[in-house]
């Protein structure tokens, strides 16, 4: 059992796992910030421009009863399609995706400026050696 715990500790303390955990925590916090940005900053002016529409309250009622708001319909347990919330979620996703794209682009630019080669670009030494052997064998005629 102690061997399993030792192996797990070794796995958990590797740099990649710790980096992943930090990334997940920061990503969750960033997601909340983006949700607030979309719901509280971006969508209200868009809703105002479109005639005082509150996107978070847009829904299609699938029941026979009428409801004044999405909250009232959900409180009554009525089946609804909350497409306004979906629009907000899509906009949040696009903002997060764009931010991640910009971040990765900047990291790649910094790596390039520092002269750090991507490990995927340079094949391992044994592969290079096998390719050289293959090329030499291609040049020699078969007996």
C-alpha positions as CSV (number, residue, x, y, z in Angstrom):
1,X,0.0,0.0,0.0
2,X,2.8,2.4,0.8
3,X,4.2,1.9,-2.7
4,X,0.9,3.0,-4.2
5,X,0.9,6.1,-1.9
6,X,4.5,6.9,-2.8
7,X,3.7,6.6,-6.5
8,X,0.6,8.8,-6.2
9,X,2.6,11.5,-4.3
10,X,5.2,11.4,-7.0
11,X,2.5,11.8,-9.7
12,X,0.7,14.6,-7.8
13,X,3.9,16.6,-7.2
14,X,5.0,16.6,-10.8
15,X,5.1,20.1,-12.3
16,X,2.4,19.4,-14.9
17,X,-0.2,18.3,-12.3
18,X,0.4,21.3,-10.1
19,X,0.3,23.6,-13.1
20,X,-3.0,22.0,-14.2
21,X,-4.5,22.4,-10.7
22,X,-3.5,26.1,-10.7
23,X,-4.9,26.5,-14.2
24,X,-8.2,25.0,-13.2
25,X,-8.5,27.3,-10.2
26,X,-7.7,30.4,-12.2
27,X,-10.0,29.2,-15.0
28,X,-12.9,28.9,-12.6
29,X,-12.3,32.4,-11.2
30,X,-11.8,33.8,-14.7
31,X,-15.1,32.2,-15.8
32,X,-16.9,34.0,-13.0
33,X,-15.4,37.3,-14.0
34,X,-16.4,36.7,-17.6
35,X,-19.9,35.7,-16.6
36,X,-20.2,39.0,-14.7
37,X,-18.8,40.9,-17.6
38,X,-21.3,39.5,-20.0
39,X,-24.3,39.6,-17.7
40,X,-23.6,43.0,-16.0
41,X,-21.6,45.0,-18.5
42,X,-22.0,43.8,-22.1
43,X,-25.6,42.6,-22.3
44,X,-27.4,45.5,-20.6
45,X,-26.3,48.1,-23.2
46,X,-27.1,45.6,-26.0
47,X,-30.5,45.0,-24.5
48,X,-31.0,48.8,-24.3
49,X,-30.1,49.3,-27.9
50,X,-32.6,46.5,-28.9
51,X,-35.5,48.2,-27.1
52,X,-34.9,47.5,-23.4
53,X,-34.6,43.7,-23.9
54,X,-33.3,41.7,-20.9
55,X,-31.6,38.7,-22.5
56,X,-31.5,36.7,-19.3
57,X,-35.3,36.8,-19.2
58,X,-35.9,35.6,-22.7
59,X,-37.7,32.3,-22.8
60,X,-40.2,30.1,-24.7
61,X,-43.0,28.8,-22.5
62,X,-43.9,25.2,-23.3
63,X,-46.8,25.0,-20.9
64,X,-50.4,26.2,-21.3
65,X,-50.0,28.8,-18.5
66,X,-48.7,32.4,-19.0
67,X,-45.8,33.6,-16.9
68,X,-44.5,37.2,-16.6
69,X,-40.9,36.1,-16.2
70,X,-38.5,33.2,-16.6
71,X,-38.1,33.1,-12.8
72,X,-41.9,32.8,-12.3
73,X,-42.1,30.0,-14.9
74,X,-39.2,28.1,-13.3
75,X,-40.7,28.6,-9.8
76,X,-43.9,27.1,-11.0
77,X,-42.0,24.2,-12.5
78,X,-43.2,25.0,-16.0
79,X,-41.1,23.6,-19.0
80,X,-39.3,26.4,-20.7
81,X,-36.6,27.0,-23.2
82,X,-34.4,29.7,-21.7
83,X,-32.7,30.9,-24.9
84,X,-31.7,34.2,-23.4
85,X,-29.5,32.5,-20.8
86,X,-28.1,30.4,-23.6
87,X,-27.2,33.5,-25.6
88,X,-25.4,34.9,-22.5
89,X,-23.5,31.6,-22.1
90,X,-22.4,31.6,-25.7
91,X,-21.1,35.1,-25.4
92,X,-19.2,34.1,-22.2
93,X,-17.7,31.2,-24.0
94,X,-16.6,33.3,-27.0
95,X,-14.9,35.8,-24.6
96,X,-13.1,33.0,-22.7
97,X,-12.0,31.3,-26.0
98,X,-10.7,34.6,-27.4
99,X,-8.8,35.3,-24.1
100,X,-7.2,31.9,-24.2
101,X,-6.3,32.3,-27.9
102,X,-4.6,35.7,-27.1
103,X,-2.8,34.1,-24.1
104,X,-1.5,31.1,-26.1
105,X,-0.5,33.5,-28.9
106,X,1.5,35.7,-26.5
107,X,3.2,32.7,-24.9
108,X,4.2,31.4,-28.3
109,X,5.6,34.8,-29.2
110,X,7.6,35.0,-26.0
111,X,9.0,31.5,-26.6
112,X,9.9,32.4,-30.2
113,X,11.6,35.7,-29.0
114,X,13.6,33.8,-26.3
115,X,14.7,31.2,-28.8
116,X,12.9,28.3,-27.1
117,X,12.1,25.7,-29.7
118,X,8.9,23.7,-29.4
119,X,9.6,20.2,-28.4
120,X,7.2,18.9,-31.1
121,X,9.4,20.5,-33.8
122,X,12.6,18.6,-33.0
123,X,12.3,14.8,-33.3
124,X,14.0,12.7,-30.6
125,X,17.6,11.7,-31.3
126,X,16.8,8.0,-31.8
127,X,14.3,9.0,-34.6
128,X,16.9,11.2,-36.3
129,X,19.4,8.3,-36.1
130,X,16.9,5.9,-37.6
131,X,16.0,8.4,-40.4
132,X,19.7,8.7,-41.2
133,X,20.1,4.9,-41.4
134,X,17.1,4.7,-43.6
135,X,18.5,7.3,-46.0
136,X,21.9,5.6,-46.1
137,X,20.2,2.2,-46.9
138,X,18.2,3.9,-49.7
139,X,21.4,5.1,-51.4
140,X,23.1,1.7,-51.4
141,X,21.9,-0.8,-54.0
142,X,20.6,-4.1,-52.8
143,X,23.0,-7.1,-53.4
